[in-house]
Amino acid sequence: ANRGALYLGDEMKIGALRLDLGARYDWQQGLIDVESSATLPIPGATSLADATYRSLTGRTTHREINFRDYSLVAGANYQVGSSLNVYASATRGIYFPELRTFGNIARDANGNFVQSVPSSNETVYQGEAGLKYGASRFSGTAAFFYNTIKNRLQADIEAGSDGVLREITRAVGSTTSYGIELAGAYQIIGNLNVDGNL
């Protein structure tokens, strides 16, 4: 397998505002060679258990898999005062399927690979915005978060037209979660602290 990435990032500060920006481009290539096998009879076998054996046919199937996609990240923090900051962040991330997934070289009745290459990569979008407060004895955060996964990949055992069970990976849809998170910590005395989150 061959894999590479290019990344660019920058941090800027404009008065009380700090910005962080980044972009990444990933690519991956997999070259898969699988030698075919066949079930052959054993002459003179006395039971079904030893009536056949599998042997390599000498025929090799070549398959090339390519993935390309990009990730983005952006963040901002604004210092309102000595103890209070407002922040926000957003990211777009990607996951490529594992190359071993495509070692399955079975084909359907039309000659296409049973394990197809997903048309889109699994993509994760995340966002968060909130407040951060920090004083001598108390610190806390209040934030709203949002996460969604598109083209979520899932592996399932499926029976092919030949009746053989195989693990097939497909994009099955999307999931989304969002909510509010509160966290705080208070120094009672010395090294004694109490903290909690909701």
C-alpha positions, 0 to 999 in steps of 0.5 A: 500500500502507498499512502501520503498526505499534505498538510497546511496550517496557520495561527493568527492573532488579531488583538484579543482574537486568535484563529487556527486554520488547517487543511489536509489532503490524503491519498491511499493506493492499494494493490491487491493480488489474490491467487484463485483456488478451486475445489477438486475431488479426491478419487476413492474417498470413503466419506464426504468429509474427505471427498474434496480438497482445495488447490490453487489454480495458478490464476491471480486476480489483480485489483487496484484501490484508490482513495483521495479526500481532504480534511479541514479544521478551523478554530477561534478564541476571543478573550473577553476579559482576564477570566472569560473566553469565547471559543468555537471550532469546526472540523471535517475529517475522513476515514478510508476503508481498510484495504484488507476489506477488498481482499474479497475477490468474489464476483457477482453474475455480472462480473463485478466484484461483490465487495464494491468500493464505496462511492464516498468516504466515511466523513465526520463533521464536528462543531463546538462553541462555548464559554471558558471561565477561569478565576483563582479558585473556580474554572468552568466551561459551557459548550454546545457540540454537534457531531455527524457521521456521513456514509458510515461504513459497516461490515456485515456477513452476507450470503452471495448468489453462490451461497457462500457467506462473506463479510461485506463492507458498505456505507449504511447511512449517517448518524448525528448527535448534539447537546450541551455540556457543562463542566466546572472545578472549584478549589476548596483549599490547598490541593483539595478540589471538587469538579463535575460535569453535566 
